[in-house]
Amino acid sequence: MRIGRGDDQDVQIDDEHVSRENHAYVIYDPLNCEFLLAPGDGRGLVYLSKNKQKPELVAQPRKLDRFDTIIIGKTHLFFVPFCEPSTFQWQPADQKSGQGGRPDTSDSESQDSPPSAFSQRKPNDSEW
């Protein structure tokens, strides 16, 4: 996800201290079920605070953990992951007949079967 001030950014921040395009990136790694924070293409800096500690400059991709704080310009963003090993993981595009980008919701698996390598549980209809 691209973070910036522009209308075409995935996460748009109204802060004059944030670059218009690609100030930073949040990347999801489906094989390891983890999120990464990477610096962007602009001149602006990105900081990451883990466990309410002093923010550190993000000069190369860094793992994001639940409740980390991302600091971009004068804006502080609180990171809450949608996918985790204890909930579910997004499938790679080549997994299960090209349904990439959707959680594992195959009807062929029963609720009692062990989870696949890319899902821990199936979301029910009310979660969609």
N, C-alpha and C positions, 0 to 999 in steps of 0.2 A: 504494500500500500504506500502510495506516495503522499508525503505530508508537505504542505505548503500553503501559501496564501491564495493562490489562483483558483478560479472556478473549476478547473479541470482536475484538481487534486482529489485523491481518494479521501483524505482527511484535510479539510480546509480550515485554516486558523486565521481569524481576523486579528492580526498582530503585525504592526508595521515593521517589527524587528525580525519577521519570518520571511524567508525568500519566497517569491511568488511561485516558483516551481521547484519541486524535488529538494526541499530543505533537508529531508531525512526520509528513510524508508523503514517500514516494518515488514519483515519477510517471515513467511511461515514455511518451515521445513517439515513436510509431511512424513518423511522417513524417520525422523527423530521426534516428531510431535513437539516441536519447540519453535518459539518465535525469536527473531533476531532484530536488533535495532542497528541500522547502518547510517553513516553520514550521507548526506545528499551531494548533489552536483554544485550547489551554490557556495557562496563564501561564508554563509552563516554556520555557527557552531551548534552542536547538539551535545547535551549532557544527560547522564543517566545516574539516578540516585537509587541505590539498593538498600532496603531496610532502613530508610530514613537517614542514611549516612550522607556525608558530604558528596555532592554531585561530582562525577568524573567525566572528563571529555571523552566522547565517542569518536575515535579516529579510525577505527576499523569495526566490522560487525561485532556486536556484543549480544550475548544471550539475554533475553527479557524473561523475567520471572514475574509471577503473579504479584500485583501491587507495587511494582517498580514505578518510579516517577521519571518521566521523560521531560526534559526541559529544553524548549525550543524558543528562542527569543525571550520574551517576558512571560511566555505561557508554560504552565506546568500541566502535563497530562498524566493521568493515573492509569496504568495499564492493567486491564482485566481481560485475560484470555478467554476466548469463546471455546476453543478446543484444548483439551487436556487429556492425558492418559486416563484419568478417573472419570471423564465424561464420554467424549467420543473424539474421533480424529477424522479429518477430511481424507477421502480416498484420492490417490494419484489418478490422473486422467485415464491411464491404461487399465486400471482396476475395474472389473465388473462392467463390461460392455459400454465403455466410454461415458460413464456417468461421473466423470471427474468433477471435483468441486462440490459434490454433495456428500453428506454423511452416509455411512454404510446403513442402508435401509432395505436391504434385499429381503424379499418375502420368503426366499428359499431357506433362510437360516431361522431356526426356531429360537425362541427366547432362552431355552435351556441349553443351547449349544455353546461351546466355548467361543469367545470373541476371536475374530480374525486378527491378523497383524496390524490392521488399520482401523479397528474399532473396538471399543470396550463395552459399549452398550448401544442399543437402538433407541433413538428418540421416539417418543410416542406422538400421536397425531396432535395432541394439544401443544407440543413444543414447536411445531411448525407454524 
